[in-house]
Amino acid sequence: MISTTVAIDGPAASGKGTVSKAVAAHFGFAHLDTGLLYRAVGRRVLNGEDPVAAARALVAGDLEGEDLRGPAVGQEASKVAAIPEVREALVDFQRAFAARSGGAVLDGRDIGTVICPEAAVKLFVIASDDVRAGRRWTELRERGLEVTREEVLEDLRARDRRDSERASAPLRPAEDAVVLDTTRMSIDEAVAAAIAHVEAARGG
Ligand code: CDP
């Protein structure tokens, strides 16, 4: 069986996580949310650790816990993600995951450009700022966080700015990535479009 790597990148709350999970489930591939790695480093830093030491010491248990998904850890994640040594410490784990024989979907910011430039399928998922803020606001409120839409929008914009402007692996689509704009799509439509791209890339 040919091992297929699917790289799904995009800005904060663009829908790439939902699409990635569904694509992985559809094809029976493993899924790695690489944002969680940076969030786990961010959480350790908020607890007083040095960012580079924290990235090198990361263990599976660090990827658990509801608080990882919150805005405070997210902001810290995008700060530590700008440090080249932090990114370097996380490369081998991501590449080993991508090479799994059963196929893998990785989502993040630099999967198609840096981690898996040879990926068989590359998607870059985007949505308007307003739609992204609305989706993340709903998600956070469902988890009981009291935040306003404006705060969520400002949080996303600050992270996108930092992620796009950093020198090390900035957020940008790979040249051979297909852009999937989910602004006017339902989840089902976005998932169907992503699956169609994977099928086309695998030869139908
Ligand atoms: O889910 P959301 O889109 O809000 O963020 P995430 O994917 O969990 O990523 C959190 C932060 O980690 C991002 O703002 C990036 O700074 C960083 N990140 C990265 O630099 N490279 C990746 N491959 C994944 C995440």
Residues whose N, C-alpha, C, O or C-beta is under 5 A from the ligand:
A	BS01	CDP	P11 A12 A13 T34 G35 L36 Y38 G74 A77 S78 A81 D107 G108 R109 D110 R159 D163
